[in-house]
């Protein structure tokens, strides 16, 4: 999957509709900057947003992931599209897992620093008191951020799952 090609295709689709990045961003509930990053090939939209884009542009998700319109539907192409969707999903999961591992590692290092200072009974002397307060703030901030990030990701996955489960007659 070529992100630059996908980004250029998304830009062409938006221009064909005659809308600005701001208008598309408002419609999808994201920032203008997110749309710009997609079109520059810097990042990719989340899978649920990818589905919304496909619906808005009246395309298949696979066409967006391939970065071009596809004239006919045949079984080989369908299989290729499903492989692209699976690849996209795996890339998104890997990115999320990597970020969560880094956050968890940083929190553990902070806890280790706290334990070393506390066991050495230096926690009530300067400058160690300031260091231990900063480390505890860092650990709590990292854990809260990790929780919020994972919650946001889980909510998006649930929304995407609900869209797949809803019968077509119930969808707007």
N, C-alpha and C positions, 0 to 999 in steps of 0.2 A: 504494500500500500504506500503510495507516494503522497505525503502530506501536502507538498507544494502543488501537485496536480489537483488534489481534492480542493485545496484552498482556492485555486484559480477557477475551478468549476463552480464552487459556491459563489464566488464573486460574479461570474457570468450569469448564473441563475438569478441572483439578486438584481443585477442590472437589467435582465430581461423583464423582470416584474416591475422595474422602474421605481424601486424603493431605495431609501438610504439605509446605511448601516444602523442608524438610530431607530428608524421605523421597524426594521427587522428585529433589533434588540428588544424593543418595547413589546413587540408581538410575542417574542419567545420568553420574555421575562429575564433577560440577561443584560449585561452592560454593553455599550458600544464597543468597548475595548475587547470584549470577548469575541464579538463578530469580526473585528479587525484582525485579531490573532488567528482566527480560523482561516480567513481569506489570505493571510500572509503565509499560511502553512506552518505557523509557530506551534499551534496547539490544534486539537480536534475537539469538536463538541462532544459532550457526554452522549451516551447511547440514546437516552430518552429524547434529548434535543435533536439528535440525528434523525430519529423517527419523526419528530415534529417537522423538521426541515423537509424530509422526503414527502410527507403529507402535504405540506404547504406548496411545494414545487411540483406536486403530482408526479413523483418519481418513486422508484424503488430504492431502498436503503443501499442496495448493492451498486446502483448507478452512482450514487454519491461517493461511496467508498472507492469505486474504480476511477472516479473523476471524469466520467463521460457518459453520454446517453447510450443506451443499448437498444438496438432496433427490434430484435426478436427475442422471444423467450424460448429457450430450449433447455433440456435437462442438464446438459453439461454446464451451461451458464448458471443455472440455478444452483448447482453444486458449488461452482466457483464463488458465487455470491454468498452462499452460506459459509464457505470457508473464510471469506473476507470478514464477514460479520463475527465469526468465532475468533479470528485473529484480532480484530478490533477489541472485542470483549476481553481477550487475554491480555492485550497491551494495557487496557484500562485497569484491569485487576492487578497486573504487575506493578504499575505505577502507584496505585493505592497501597499495595503491600509494602513496597519499598519505602514510601513515605512514612507509613505507620511503624515500620521496623526502625527507621532512623529516629523517630520521635521516642519510641520505647527505649532505644539504646541511650539517647541523651538523658532521659529521665533516670535511667539506672546509673549512669555516670554521676549525675547529680546526687543521687541517694548515697552512692559510694563515698563521694567527697564529704557529704554530711556526716556519715558514719565514722570516717577516719578522724575528722576534727572533733566529733563528740567523744569518741573513744580515747583520744589523746587528752581529753578534758581541757580543751582550748576554746570551747564554745562560748565562754563568758569573758574572754580576753580580746583586746583589740589587736590586730585587725580581723581576727578570726570570727568574731561575733558578726561583723559586717559581711564577711564572706559567707558564713553559714546562713544568714538571712537572705542574701542574694541567691544562694543555691536553692534554698527552700522555695523562694518565689519562682525561680526558674523551673523547678520540678513540678510545682503545682500548675504553673502556666502551661507547661508542656503536656501534662496529663489532661488538663481541661481542653486545650486545643485539640489534642488527639481524640478526645471523646466527641467534641463538637464536629470534627472533620469526619469521623466514622459515622456519626449520626446523620450528617448531611448526605453522605454517600449511600447509606442504607435507605434513607427516605427516597432518594432518586431511583434506586433499584426497585423499591416497592411500587413507585408510580409507574415505572416502565412495565413491570409485571402486570399491574392492574390494567394497563392499556391493552396488553396482549390477551388478557382473560376476558375483557368486556366483549359481548357480542357486537357485531358491526352496527346493529340497529340502535344500540344505546350510545354509540360514539357520536360526538357533535359533528 
